[in-house]
């Protein structure tokens, strides 16, 4: 029992001691200093990405141990500030970040010549002439039942206009044309096959045996 009491007195003497000058109890400076180190301790970490109000990628900052352990480290937002990780981050920046010389490198734009443009136009015209554009449209059921004979073509609900053909040519054939390039006096209103003349520049040479350019269009019922 005496040993326990002596131990408690020893702990009390460590925690508090009396100042000889003022004869008052004050906190032991050793314990005060150790408490200060415990509560003010920060870890130096290297950020792997930009974080608001903390720093940019590659910066070395001080954070609380719990913040690093529970938030930064699980999400790989930061790594400990040791030589191994610092070297890896430096090498990574060399690989993935362009140098100033690469950023300031001039880009030269090569303009196509007239011959190259004419070859592209000719290839597009041949593609339009050899292809067949297939459109599927809903028919008018009432008019279909009122037909005089089965040979009479089926009428579709919405006629096919120039704008529709231009959009379908771009979607199916990957060729951009304008409505002025199509000679279509009236919209296509019935199911069937059509040959729509094309108005292309005369500078594009026609194949042998061809008098004019044309686009084959087939309108089918759904």
URHUBEL-V426873 format. One line per field, one symbol per residue. ss: DSSP state (A for helix, B for strand, O for the rest). psi: psi as a letter, one per 20 degrees, with the letter a starting at -180 (. if undefined). burial: + if it has 24 or more other C-alpha atoms within 12 Angstrom, else -. Layout:
# URHUBEL-V426873
ss=???
psi=???
burial=???
This chain:
# URHUBEL-V426873
ss=OAAAAAAAAAAAAAABBBOOOOOOBBBOAAAAAAAAAAAOOOBBBBBOOOBOOOBOOOOBBBBOAAAAAAAAOOOOOBBBOOAAAAAAAAAAAAAAOOOAAAAOOOOOOOOOOAAAAAAAAAAAAAAAAAOBBBBBBOBOAAAAAOOOOOOOOOBBBBBBOAAAAAAAAAAAAOOOOOAAABBOOOOBBBOBBBBBBBOOOOOOOOOOOOOOOBBBBBBBBO
psi=ghgghhghhhghhggqrpphgikqprpphghgghhghghjpqpprppirpppjgarpiqorprqghhghhggghjkiqqqmrhghggghghghhgipqrhhhhjpppppoqqrhggghhggghgghghhirpppppqqrogghhhjqhriipqpqqgoqorghghghhghghilpprqhiipnnhqqpirpapqooqpnqqiiopqrpiphrqqpppporq.
burial=--------------------------------------------++++--------+++++-+----+---+----+++++----+--+-------------------------------++-++++++--++++-+-+-------------++++--++-+-+++-++---+-+-+-+-++++---+++++-+++++++------------+++++++++-
